[in-house]
Amino acid sequence: MAKKKATETAKIKVTLVKSTIAVLPQHKKIIEALGLTKINSFKIHNENASTLGMIEKVGYLLKVEKI
């Protein structure tokens, strides 16, 4: 049987701190893809290239903390 790898990935907490009312439609879709719906809602994600790329695009709406 194959062994499971015990790789521990870094986690980040992403919090929505600004409204998405007057932002670009692409940025609204990125916020939805991150799982954020209301102001002060948060999600915990693995720190990988795709997540960091999304956060870089909409960083002006978010607060990011390492866990």
PDB file of N, CA, C, O and CB in Angstrom:
ATOM      1  N   MET A   1       0.825  -1.186   0.000  1.00  0.00           N
ATOM      2  CA  MET A   1       0.000   0.000   0.000  1.00  0.00           C
ATOM      3  C   MET A   1       0.865   1.243   0.000  1.00  0.00           C
ATOM      4  O   MET A   1       1.967   1.259   0.549  1.00  0.00           O
ATOM      5  CB  MET A   1      -0.936   0.002   1.195  1.00  0.00           C
ATOM      6  N   ALA A   2       0.353   2.263  -0.615  1.00  0.00           N
ATOM      7  CA  ALA A   2       1.076   3.527  -0.657  1.00  0.00           C
ATOM      8  C   ALA A   2       0.943   4.241   0.678  1.00  0.00           C
ATOM      9  O   ALA A   2      -0.124   4.251   1.292  1.00  0.00           O
ATOM     10  CB  ALA A   2       0.556   4.419  -1.801  1.00  0.00           C
ATOM     11  N   LYS A   3       2.029   4.828   1.111  1.00  0.00           N
ATOM     12  CA  LYS A   3       2.016   5.580   2.368  1.00  0.00           C
ATOM     13  C   LYS A   3       1.545   6.998   2.122  1.00  0.00           C
ATOM     14  O   LYS A   3       1.840   7.585   1.081  1.00  0.00           O
ATOM     15  CB  LYS A   3       3.410   5.586   3.019  1.00  0.00           C
ATOM     16  N   LYS A   4       0.822   7.545   3.068  1.00  0.00           N
ATOM     17  CA  LYS A   4       0.404   8.935   2.971  1.00  0.00           C
ATOM     18  C   LYS A   4       1.561   9.832   3.368  1.00  0.00           C
ATOM     19  O   LYS A   4       2.273   9.562   4.336  1.00  0.00           O
ATOM     20  CB  LYS A   4      -0.831   9.208   3.857  1.00  0.00           C
ATOM     21  N   LYS A   5       1.735  10.886   2.621  1.00  0.00           N
ATOM     22  CA  LYS A   5       2.784  11.842   2.949  1.00  0.00           C
ATOM     23  C   LYS A   5       2.314  12.743   4.065  1.00  0.00           C
ATOM     24  O   LYS A   5       1.174  13.208   4.050  1.00  0.00           O
ATOM     25  CB  LYS A   5       3.185  12.670   1.718  1.00  0.00           C
ATOM     26  N   ALA A   6       3.157  12.989   5.011  1.00  0.00           N
ATOM     27  CA  ALA A   6       2.823  13.844   6.149  1.00  0.00           C
ATOM     28  C   ALA A   6       3.382  15.242   5.923  1.00  0.00           C
ATOM     29  O   ALA A   6       4.162  15.749   6.730  1.00  0.00           O
ATOM     30  CB  ALA A   6       3.371  13.246   7.470  1.00  0.00           C
ATOM     31  N   THR A   7       2.983  15.851   4.831  1.00  0.00           N
ATOM     32  CA  THR A   7       3.459  17.199   4.546  1.00  0.00           C
ATOM     33  C   THR A   7       2.536  18.199   5.211  1.00  0.00           C
ATOM     34  O   THR A   7       1.317  18.129   5.059  1.00  0.00           O
ATOM     35  CB  THR A   7       3.540  17.455   3.022  1.00  0.00           C
ATOM     36  N   GLU A   8       3.099  19.096   5.919  1.00  0.00           N
ATOM     37  CA  GLU A   8       2.348  20.123   6.636  1.00  0.00           C
ATOM     38  C   GLU A   8       2.451  21.414   5.840  1.00  0.00           C
ATOM     39  O   GLU A   8       3.525  22.009   5.747  1.00  0.00           O
ATOM     40  CB  GLU A   8       2.882  20.315   8.099  1.00  0.00           C
ATOM     41  N   THR A   9       1.328  21.848   5.263  1.00  0.00           N
ATOM     42  CA  THR A   9       1.338  23.085   4.490  1.00  0.00           C
ATOM     43  C   THR A   9       0.970  24.246   5.393  1.00  0.00           C
ATOM     44  O   THR A   9       0.240  24.084   6.370  1.00  0.00           O
ATOM     45  CB  THR A   9       0.369  22.999   3.290  1.00  0.00           C
ATOM     46  N   ALA A  10       1.480  25.408   5.056  1.00  0.00           N
ATOM     47  CA  ALA A  10       1.187  26.607   5.840  1.00  0.00           C
ATOM     48  C   ALA A  10      -0.252  27.024   5.596  1.00  0.00           C
ATOM     49  O   ALA A  10      -0.779  26.861   4.495  1.00  0.00           O
ATOM     50  CB  ALA A  10       2.161  27.762   5.483  1.00  0.00           C
ATOM     51  N   LYS A  11      -0.878  27.558   6.623  1.00  0.00           N
ATOM     52  CA  LYS A  11      -2.261  28.008   6.539  1.00  0.00           C
ATOM     53  C   LYS A  11      -2.304  29.524   6.652  1.00  0.00           C
ATOM     54  O   LYS A  11      -1.503  30.133   7.361  1.00  0.00           O
ATOM     55  CB  LYS A  11      -3.128  27.350   7.640  1.00  0.00           C
ATOM     56  N   ILE A  12      -3.262  30.126   5.937  1.00  0.00           N
ATOM     57  CA  ILE A  12      -3.467  31.561   6.041  1.00  0.00           C
ATOM     58  C   ILE A  12      -4.956  31.829   6.283  1.00  0.00           C
ATOM     59  O   ILE A  12      -5.823  31.124   5.767  1.00  0.00           O
ATOM     60  CB  ILE A  12      -2.965  32.294   4.756  1.00  0.00           C
ATOM     61  N   LYS A  13      -5.224  32.853   7.070  1.00  0.00           N
ATOM     62  CA  LYS A  13      -6.591  33.276   7.357  1.00  0.00           C
ATOM     63  C   LYS A  13      -6.862  34.526   6.534  1.00  0.00           C
ATOM     64  O   LYS A  13      -6.159  35.527   6.666  1.00  0.00           O
ATOM     65  CB  LYS A  13      -6.810  33.542   8.894  1.00  0.00           C
ATOM     66  N   VAL A  14      -7.882  34.466   5.684  1.00  0.00           N
ATOM     67  CA  VAL A  14      -8.220  35.562   4.785  1.00  0.00           C
ATOM     68  C   VAL A  14      -9.547  36.156   5.253  1.00  0.00           C
ATOM     69  O   VAL A  14     -10.544  35.442   5.361  1.00  0.00           O
ATOM     70  CB  VAL A  14      -8.305  35.077   3.291  1.00  0.00           C
ATOM     71  N   THR A  15      -9.561  37.466   5.532  1.00  0.00           N
ATOM     72  CA  THR A  15     -10.746  38.159   6.025  1.00  0.00           C
ATOM     73  C   THR A  15     -11.118  39.274   5.056  1.00  0.00           C
ATOM     74  O   THR A  15     -10.258  40.042   4.626  1.00  0.00           O
ATOM     75  CB  THR A  15     -10.506  38.724   7.447  1.00  0.00           C
ATOM     76  N   LEU A  16     -12.397  39.361   4.714  1.00  0.00           N
ATOM     77  CA  LEU A  16     -12.898  40.432   3.850  1.00  0.00           C
ATOM     78  C   LEU A  16     -13.156  41.661   4.708  1.00  0.00           C
ATOM     79  O   LEU A  16     -13.977  41.606   5.624  1.00  0.00           O
ATOM     80  CB  LEU A  16     -14.199  39.995   3.093  1.00  0.00           C
ATOM     81  N   VAL A  17     -12.471  42.775   4.431  1.00  0.00           N
ATOM     82  CA  VAL A  17     -12.602  43.973   5.256  1.00  0.00           C
ATOM     83  C   VAL A  17     -13.256  45.146   4.530  1.00  0.00           C
ATOM     84  O   VAL A  17     -13.619  46.134   5.169  1.00  0.00           O
ATOM     85  CB  VAL A  17     -11.252  44.389   5.750  1.00  0.00           C
ATOM     86  N   LYS A  18     -13.414  45.057   3.210  1.00  0.00           N
ATOM     87  CA  LYS A  18     -14.074  46.117   2.454  1.00  0.00           C
ATOM     88  C   LYS A  18     -15.189  45.509   1.614  1.00  0.00           C
ATOM     89  O   LYS A  18     -15.169  44.320   1.295  1.00  0.00           O
ATOM     90  CB  LYS A  18     -13.058  46.880   1.555  1.00  0.00           C
ATOM     91  N   SER A  19     -16.158  46.340   1.264  1.00  0.00           N
ATOM     92  CA  SER A  19     -17.298  45.909   0.472  1.00  0.00           C
ATOM     93  C   SER A  19     -16.899  45.658  -0.980  1.00  0.00           C
ATOM     94  O   SER A  19     -15.945  46.247  -1.488  1.00  0.00           O
ATOM     95  CB  SER A  19     -18.410  46.949   0.540  1.00  0.00           C
ATOM     96  N   THR A  20     -17.648  44.772  -1.634  1.00  0.00           N
ATOM     97  CA  THR A  20     -17.385  44.467  -3.047  1.00  0.00           C
ATOM     98  C   THR A  20     -18.375  45.170  -3.968  1.00  0.00           C
ATOM     99  O   THR A  20     -18.529  44.769  -5.122  1.00  0.00           O
ATOM    100  CB  THR A  20     -17.443  42.957  -3.282  1.00  0.00           C
ATOM    101  N   ILE A  21     -19.045  46.205  -3.486  1.00  0.00           N
ATOM    102  CA  ILE A  21     -20.084  46.864  -4.280  1.00  0.00           C
ATOM    103  C   ILE A  21     -19.502  47.530  -5.527  1.00  0.00           C
ATOM    104  O   ILE A  21     -20.038  47.335  -6.618  1.00  0.00           O
ATOM    105  CB  ILE A  21     -20.819  47.903  -3.431  1.00  0.00           C
ATOM    106  N   ALA A  22     -18.449  48.290  -5.409  1.00  0.00           N
ATOM    107  CA  ALA A  22     -17.939  49.063  -6.541  1.00  0.00           C
ATOM    108  C   ALA A  22     -16.626  48.516  -7.090  1.00  0.00           C
ATOM    109  O   ALA A  22     -15.754  49.289  -7.486  1.00  0.00           O
ATOM    110  CB  ALA A  22     -17.751  50.501  -6.134  1.00  0.00           C
ATOM    111  N   VAL A  23     -16.475  47.204  -7.119  1.00  0.00           N
ATOM    112  CA  VAL A  23     -15.238  46.623  -7.645  1.00  0.00           C
ATOM    113  C   VAL A  23     -15.520  45.944  -8.982  1.00  0.00           C
ATOM    114  O   VAL A  23     -16.674  45.741  -9.358  1.00  0.00           O
ATOM    115  CB  VAL A  23     -14.628  45.610  -6.636  1.00  0.00           C
ATOM    116  N   LEU A  24     -14.470  45.604  -9.678  1.00  0.00           N
ATOM    117  CA  LEU A  24     -14.588  44.947 -10.978  1.00  0.00           C
ATOM    118  C   LEU A  24     -15.272  43.585 -10.840  1.00  0.00           C
ATOM    119  O   LEU A  24     -15.123  42.922  -9.813  1.00  0.00           O
ATOM    120  CB  LEU A  24     -13.201  44.782 -11.623  1.00  0.00           C
ATOM    121  N   PRO A  25     -16.015  43.167 -11.856  1.00  0.00           N
ATOM    122  CA  PRO A  25     -16.692  41.865 -11.801  1.00  0.00           C
ATOM    123  C   PRO A  25     -15.736  40.688 -11.595  1.00  0.00           C
ATOM    124  O   PRO A  25     -16.081  39.720 -10.918  1.00  0.00           O
ATOM    125  CB  PRO A  25     -17.474  41.649 -13.071  1.00  0.00           C
ATOM    126  N   GLN A  26     -14.527  40.771 -12.181  1.00  0.00           N
ATOM    127  CA  GLN A  26     -13.551  39.703 -11.985  1.00  0.00           C
ATOM    128  C   GLN A  26     -13.146  39.602 -10.518  1.00  0.00           C
ATOM    129  O   GLN A  26     -12.943  38.505  -9.998  1.00  0.00           O
ATOM    130  CB  GLN A  26     -12.314  39.939 -12.861  1.00  0.00           C
ATOM    131  N   HIS A  27     -13.031  40.743  -9.860  1.00  0.00           N
ATOM    132  CA  HIS A  27     -12.630  40.755  -8.458  1.00  0.00           C
ATOM    133  C   HIS A  27     -13.742  40.194  -7.580  1.00  0.00           C
ATOM    134  O   HIS A  27     -13.463  39.535  -6.579  1.00  0.00           O
ATOM    135  CB  HIS A  27     -12.265  42.178  -8.014  1.00  0.00           C
ATOM    136  N   LYS A  28     -14.991  40.446  -7.939  1.00  0.00           N
ATOM    137  CA  LYS A  28     -16.110  39.856  -7.204  1.00  0.00           C
ATOM    138  C   LYS A  28     -16.086  38.339  -7.297  1.00  0.00           C
ATOM    139  O   LYS A  28     -16.362  37.644  -6.320  1.00  0.00           O
ATOM    140  CB  LYS A  28     -17.441  40.391  -7.732  1.00  0.00           C
ATOM    141  N   LYS A  29     -15.756  37.833  -8.475  1.00  0.00           N
ATOM    142  CA  LYS A  29     -15.677  36.383  -8.669  1.00  0.00           C
ATOM    143  C   LYS A  29     -14.537  35.776  -7.860  1.00  0.00           C
ATOM    144  O   LYS A  29     -14.665  34.668  -7.339  1.00  0.00           O
ATOM    145  CB  LYS A  29     -15.496  36.053 -10.153  1.00  0.00           C
ATOM    146  N   ILE A  30     -13.436  36.489  -7.755  1.00  0.00           N
ATOM    147  CA  ILE A  30     -12.306  36.002  -6.962  1.00  0.00           C
ATOM    148  C   ILE A  30     -12.691  35.938  -5.487  1.00  0.00           C
ATOM    149  O   ILE A  30     -12.348  34.978  -4.797  1.00  0.00           O
ATOM    150  CB  ILE A  30     -11.067  36.908  -7.158  1.00  0.00           C
ATOM    151  N   ILE A  31     -13.399  36.954  -5.003  1.00  0.00           N
ATOM    152  CA  ILE A  31     -13.847  36.961  -3.610  1.00  0.00           C
ATOM    153  C   ILE A  31     -14.776  35.782  -3.356  1.00  0.00           C
ATOM    154  O   ILE A  31     -14.665  35.124  -2.321  1.00  0.00           O
ATOM    155  CB  ILE A  31     -14.558  38.289  -3.268  1.00  0.00           C
ATOM    156  N   GLU A  32     -15.690  35.504  -4.283  1.00  0.00           N
ATOM    157  CA  GLU A  32     -16.583  34.353  -4.149  1.00  0.00           C
ATOM    158  C   GLU A  32     -15.799  33.049  -4.163  1.00  0.00           C
ATOM    159  O   GLU A  32     -16.112  32.128  -3.409  1.00  0.00           O
ATOM    160  CB  GLU A  32     -17.625  34.350  -5.270  1.00  0.00           C
ATOM    161  N   ALA A  33     -14.780  32.964  -5.017  1.00  0.00           N
ATOM    162  CA  ALA A  33     -13.965  31.750  -5.103  1.00  0.00           C
ATOM    163  C   ALA A  33     -13.185  31.512  -3.811  1.00  0.00           C
ATOM    164  O   ALA A  33     -12.911  30.368  -3.449  1.00  0.00           O
ATOM    165  CB  ALA A  33     -12.998  31.842  -6.290  1.00  0.00           C
ATOM    166  N   LEU A  34     -12.832  32.584  -3.125  1.00  0.00           N
ATOM    167  CA  LEU A  34     -12.152  32.439  -1.837  1.00  0.00           C
ATOM    168  C   LEU A  34     -13.127  32.056  -0.720  1.00  0.00           C
ATOM    169  O   LEU A  34     -12.700  31.738   0.389  1.00  0.00           O
ATOM    170  CB  LEU A  34     -11.432  33.737  -1.475  1.00  0.00           C
ATOM    171  N   GLY A  35     -14.422  32.084  -1.002  1.00  0.00           N
ATOM    172  CA  GLY A  35     -15.416  31.677  -0.024  1.00  0.00           C
ATOM    173  C   GLY A  35     -15.861  32.778   0.906  1.00  0.00           C
ATOM    174  O   GLY A  35     -16.397  32.502   1.980  1.00  0.00           O
ATOM    175  N   LEU A  36     -15.647  34.028   0.514  1.00  0.00           N
ATOM    176  CA  LEU A  36     -15.993  35.163   1.358  1.00  0.00           C
ATOM    177  C   LEU A  36     -17.301  35.775   0.869  1.00  0.00           C
ATOM    178  O   LEU A  36     -17.484  35.985  -0.330  1.00  0.00           O
ATOM    179  CB  LEU A  36     -14.857  36.218   1.360  1.00  0.00           C
ATOM    180  N   THR A  37     -18.212  36.062   1.804  1.00  0.00           N
ATOM    181  CA  THR A  37     -19.517  36.569   1.404  1.00  0.00           C
ATOM    182  C   THR A  37     -19.804  37.945   1.982  1.00  0.00           C
ATOM    183  O   THR A  37     -20.215  38.843   1.248  1.00  0.00           O
ATOM    184  CB  THR A  37     -20.595  35.607   1.824  1.00  0.00           C
ATOM    185  N   LYS A  38     -19.600  38.129   3.263  1.00  0.00           N
ATOM    186  CA  LYS A  38     -19.922  39.395   3.919  1.00  0.00           C
ATOM    187  C   LYS A  38     -18.656  40.022   4.495  1.00  0.00           C
ATOM    188  O   LYS A  38     -17.625  39.363   4.623  1.00  0.00           O
ATOM    189  CB  LYS A  38     -20.974  39.182   5.031  1.00  0.00           C
ATOM    190  N   ILE A  39     -18.749  41.291   4.838  1.00  0.00           N
ATOM    191  CA  ILE A  39     -17.632  41.966   5.480  1.00  0.00           C
ATOM    192  C   ILE A  39     -17.360  41.272   6.817  1.00  0.00           C
ATOM    193  O   ILE A  39     -18.290  40.898   7.532  1.00  0.00           O
ATOM    194  CB  ILE A  39     -17.930  43.493   5.681  1.00  0.00           C
ATOM    195  N   ASN A  40     -16.105  41.109   7.139  1.00  0.00           N
ATOM    196  CA  ASN A  40     -15.599  40.424   8.332  1.00  0.00           C
ATOM    197  C   ASN A  40     -15.799  38.918   8.301  1.00  0.00           C
ATOM    198  O   ASN A  40     -15.565  38.256   9.312  1.00  0.00           O
ATOM    199  CB  ASN A  40     -16.264  40.978   9.550  1.00  0.00           C
ATOM    200  N   SER A  41     -16.223  38.353   7.177  1.00  0.00           N
ATOM    201  CA  SER A  41     -16.231  36.899   7.060  1.00  0.00           C
ATOM    202  C   SER A  41     -14.801  36.457   6.758  1.00  0.00           C
ATOM    203  O   SER A  41     -14.032  37.192   6.138  1.00  0.00           O
ATOM    204  CB  SER A  41     -17.235  36.411   5.943  1.00  0.00           C
ATOM    205  N   PHE A  42     -14.458  35.261   7.200  1.00  0.00           N
ATOM    206  CA  PHE A  42     -13.099  34.778   6.982  1.00  0.00           C
ATOM    207  C   PHE A  42     -13.111  33.311   6.610  1.00  0.00           C
ATOM    208  O   PHE A  42     -14.062  32.588   6.906  1.00  0.00           O
ATOM    209  CB  PHE A  42     -12.239  35.001   8.224  1.00  0.00           C
ATOM    210  N   LYS A  43     -12.048  32.881   5.960  1.00  0.00           N
ATOM    211  CA  LYS A  43     -11.825  31.490   5.614  1.00  0.00           C
ATOM    212  C   LYS A  43     -10.355  31.186   5.835  1.00  0.00           C
ATOM    213  O   LYS A  43      -9.502  32.069   5.739  1.00  0.00           O
ATOM    214  CB  LYS A  43     -12.253  31.190   4.146  1.00  0.00           C
ATOM    215  N   ILE A  44     -10.074  29.950   6.125  1.00  0.00           N
ATOM    216  CA  ILE A  44      -8.699  29.496   6.288  1.00  0.00           C
ATOM    217  C   ILE A  44      -8.351  28.650   5.069  1.00  0.00           C
ATOM    218  O   ILE A  44      -9.039  27.678   4.758  1.00  0.00           O
ATOM    219  CB  ILE A  44      -8.509  28.686   7.624  1.00  0.00           C
ATOM    220  N   HIS A  45      -7.274  29.031   4.382  1.00  0.00           N
ATOM    221  CA  HIS A  45      -6.839  28.364   3.160  1.00  0.00           C
ATOM    222  C   HIS A  45      -5.416  27.867   3.319  1.00  0.00           C
ATOM    223  O   HIS A  45      -4.664  28.349   4.167  1.00  0.00           O
ATOM    224  CB  HIS A  45      -6.945  29.308   1.952  1.00  0.00           C
ATOM    225  N   ASN A  46      -5.054  26.888   2.486  1.00  0.00           N
ATOM    226  CA  ASN A  46      -3.660  26.475   2.383  1.00  0.00           C
ATOM    227  C   ASN A  46      -2.911  27.544   1.606  1.00  0.00           C
ATOM    228  O   ASN A  46      -3.446  28.151   0.679  1.00  0.00           O
ATOM    229  CB  ASN A  46      -3.525  25.077   1.697  1.00  0.00           C
ATOM    230  N   GLU A  47      -1.682  27.759   1.996  1.00  0.00           N
ATOM    231  CA  GLU A  47      -0.864  28.757   1.306  1.00  0.00           C
ATOM    232  C   GLU A  47      -0.198  28.094   0.103  1.00  0.00           C
ATOM    233  O   GLU A  47       0.825  27.422   0.236  1.00  0.00           O
ATOM    234  CB  GLU A  47       0.207  29.375   2.268  1.00  0.00           C
ATOM    235  N   ASN A  48      -0.790  28.293  -1.067  1.00  0.00           N
ATOM    236  CA  ASN A  48      -0.208  27.766  -2.302  1.00  0.00           C
ATOM    237  C   ASN A  48      -0.236  28.845  -3.373  1.00  0.00           C
ATOM    238  O   ASN A  48      -0.751  29.940  -3.145  1.00  0.00           O
ATOM    239  CB  ASN A  48      -0.968  26.501  -2.781  1.00  0.00           C
ATOM    240  N   ALA A  49       0.306  28.545  -4.511  1.00  0.00           N
ATOM    241  CA  ALA A  49       0.482  29.555  -5.556  1.00  0.00           C
ATOM    242  C   ALA A  49      -0.849  30.106  -6.058  1.00  0.00           C
ATOM    243  O   ALA A  49      -0.965  31.310  -6.287  1.00  0.00           O
ATOM    244  CB  ALA A  49       1.262  28.969  -6.719  1.00  0.00           C
ATOM    245  N   SER A  50      -1.847  29.258  -6.230  1.00  0.00           N
ATOM    246  CA  SER A  50      -3.121  29.738  -6.768  1.00  0.00           C
ATOM    247  C   SER A  50      -3.834  30.649  -5.780  1.00  0.00           C
ATOM    248  O   SER A  50      -4.393  31.674  -6.170  1.00  0.00           O
ATOM    249  CB  SER A  50      -4.021  28.561  -7.130  1.00  0.00           C
ATOM    250  N   THR A  51      -3.819  30.285  -4.515  1.00  0.00           N
ATOM    251  CA  THR A  51      -4.460  31.118  -3.491  1.00  0.00           C
ATOM    252  C   THR A  51      -3.733  32.449  -3.349  1.00  0.00           C
ATOM    253  O   THR A  51      -4.374  33.495  -3.247  1.00  0.00           O
ATOM    254  CB  THR A  51      -4.492  30.384  -2.137  1.00  0.00           C
ATOM    255  N   LEU A  52      -2.426  32.421  -3.340  1.00  0.00           N
ATOM    256  CA  LEU A  52      -1.660  33.658  -3.213  1.00  0.00           C
ATOM    257  C   LEU A  52      -1.855  34.569  -4.419  1.00  0.00           C
ATOM    258  O   LEU A  52      -1.842  35.791  -4.277  1.00  0.00           O
ATOM    259  CB  LEU A  52      -0.182  33.345  -3.037  1.00  0.00           C
ATOM    260  N   GLY A  53      -2.035  33.994  -5.594  1.00  0.00           N
ATOM    261  CA  GLY A  53      -2.308  34.792  -6.786  1.00  0.00           C
ATOM    262  C   GLY A  53      -3.644  35.508  -6.695  1.00  0.00           C
ATOM    263  O   GLY A  53      -3.760  36.673  -7.075  1.00  0.00           O
ATOM    264  N   MET A  54      -4.662  34.801  -6.186  1.00  0.00           N
ATOM    265  CA  MET A  54      -5.973  35.425  -6.008  1.00  0.00           C
ATOM    266  C   MET A  54      -5.908  36.540  -4.970  1.00  0.00           C
ATOM    267  O   MET A  54      -6.497  37.605  -5.149  1.00  0.00           O
ATOM    268  CB  MET A  54      -7.014  34.377  -5.592  1.00  0.00           C
ATOM    269  N   ILE A  55      -5.186  36.281  -3.888  1.00  0.00           N
ATOM    270  CA  ILE A  55      -5.066  37.284  -2.827  1.00  0.00           C
ATOM    271  C   ILE A  55      -4.329  38.517  -3.335  1.00  0.00           C
ATOM    272  O   ILE A  55      -4.653  39.639  -2.944  1.00  0.00           O
ATOM    273  CB  ILE A  55      -4.337  36.696  -1.606  1.00  0.00           C
ATOM    274  N   GLU A  56      -3.347  38.319  -4.196  1.00  0.00           N
ATOM    275  CA  GLU A  56      -2.598  39.456  -4.744  1.00  0.00           C
ATOM    276  C   GLU A  56      -3.504  40.353  -5.595  1.00  0.00           C
ATOM    277  O   GLU A  56      -3.363  41.576  -5.571  1.00  0.00           O
ATOM    278  CB  GLU A  56      -1.406  38.957  -5.586  1.00  0.00           C
ATOM    279  N   LYS A  57      -4.432  39.749  -6.345  1.00  0.00           N
ATOM    280  CA  LYS A  57      -5.342  40.526  -7.193  1.00  0.00           C
ATOM    281  C   LYS A  57      -6.287  41.403  -6.376  1.00  0.00           C
ATOM    282  O   LYS A  57      -6.528  42.556  -6.733  1.00  0.00           O
ATOM    283  CB  LYS A  57      -6.152  39.593  -8.079  1.00  0.00           C
ATOM    284  N   VAL A  58      -6.825  40.858  -5.276  1.00  0.00           N
ATOM    285  CA  VAL A  58      -7.851  41.574  -4.508  1.00  0.00           C
ATOM    286  C   VAL A  58      -7.349  41.931  -3.111  1.00  0.00           C
ATOM    287  O   VAL A  58      -8.137  42.020  -2.169  1.00  0.00           O
ATOM    288  CB  VAL A  58      -9.129  40.729  -4.403  1.00  0.00           C
ATOM    289  N   GLY A  59      -6.071  42.129  -2.982  1.00  0.00           N
ATOM    290  CA  GLY A  59      -5.468  42.426  -1.686  1.00  0.00           C
ATOM    291  C   GLY A  59      -5.979  43.690  -1.032  1.00  0.00           C
ATOM    292  O   GLY A  59      -5.924  43.823   0.191  1.00  0.00           O
ATOM    293  N   TYR A  60      -6.475  44.620  -1.829  1.00  0.00           N
ATOM    294  CA  TYR A  60      -6.978  45.881  -1.274  1.00  0.00           C
ATOM    295  C   TYR A  60      -8.318  45.694  -0.549  1.00  0.00           C
ATOM    296  O   TYR A  60      -8.788  46.610   0.126  1.00  0.00           O
ATOM    297  CB  TYR A  60      -7.132  46.921  -2.391  1.00  0.00           C
ATOM    298  N   LEU A  61      -8.932  44.518  -0.686  1.00  0.00           N
ATOM    299  CA  LEU A  61     -10.195  44.229  -0.009  1.00  0.00           C
ATOM    300  C   LEU A  61     -10.023  43.308   1.193  1.00  0.00           C
ATOM    301  O   LEU A  61     -10.969  43.090   1.949  1.00  0.00           O
ATOM    302  CB  LEU A  61     -11.166  43.611  -0.982  1.00  0.00           C
ATOM    303  N   LEU A  62      -8.817  42.764   1.374  1.00  0.00           N
ATOM    304  CA  LEU A  62      -8.609  41.685   2.325  1.00  0.00           C
ATOM    305  C   LEU A  62      -7.622  42.028   3.419  1.00  0.00           C
ATOM    306  O   LEU A  62      -6.820  42.954   3.297  1.00  0.00           O
ATOM    307  CB  LEU A  62      -8.147  40.474   1.612  1.00  0.00           C
ATOM    308  N   LYS A  63      -7.702  41.249   4.503  1.00  0.00           N
ATOM    309  CA  LYS A  63      -6.675  41.227   5.535  1.00  0.00           C
ATOM    310  C   LYS A  63      -6.214  39.771   5.612  1.00  0.00           C
ATOM    311  O   LYS A  63      -7.035  38.866   5.751  1.00  0.00           O
ATOM    312  CB  LYS A  63      -7.215  41.770   6.944  1.00  0.00           C
ATOM    313  N   VAL A  64      -4.909  39.547   5.522  1.00  0.00           N
ATOM    314  CA  VAL A  64      -4.355  38.200   5.487  1.00  0.00           C
ATOM    315  C   VAL A  64      -3.444  38.000   6.693  1.00  0.00           C
ATOM    316  O   VAL A  64      -2.584  38.832   6.982  1.00  0.00           O
ATOM    317  CB  VAL A  64      -3.583  37.950   4.165  1.00  0.00           C
ATOM    318  N   GLU A  65      -3.649  36.874   7.396  1.00  0.00           N
ATOM    319  CA  GLU A  65      -2.822  36.537   8.552  1.00  0.00           C
ATOM    320  C   GLU A  65      -2.310  35.102   8.396  1.00  0.00           C
ATOM    321  O   GLU A  65      -3.039  34.219   7.942  1.00  0.00           O
ATOM    322  CB  GLU A  65      -3.626  36.703   9.885  1.00  0.00           C
ATOM    323  N   LYS A  66      -1.066  34.885   8.773  1.00  0.00           N
ATOM    324  CA  LYS A  66      -0.516  33.526   8.788  1.00  0.00           C
ATOM    325  C   LYS A  66      -0.921  32.842  10.097  1.00  0.00           C
ATOM    326  O   LYS A  66      -0.930  33.456  11.165  1.00  0.00           O
ATOM    327  CB  LYS A  66       1.047  33.547   8.629  1.00  0.00           C
ATOM    328  N   ILE A  67      -1.249  31.578   9.983  1.00  0.00           N
ATOM    329  CA  ILE A  67      -1.624  30.813  11.183  1.00  0.00           C
ATOM    330  C   ILE A  67      -0.527  29.819  11.512  1.00  0.00           C
ATOM    331  O   ILE A  67      -0.641  29.074  12.486  1.00  0.00           O
ATOM    332  CB  ILE A  67      -2.979  30.076  10.980  1.00  0.00           C
TER     333      ILE A  67
END
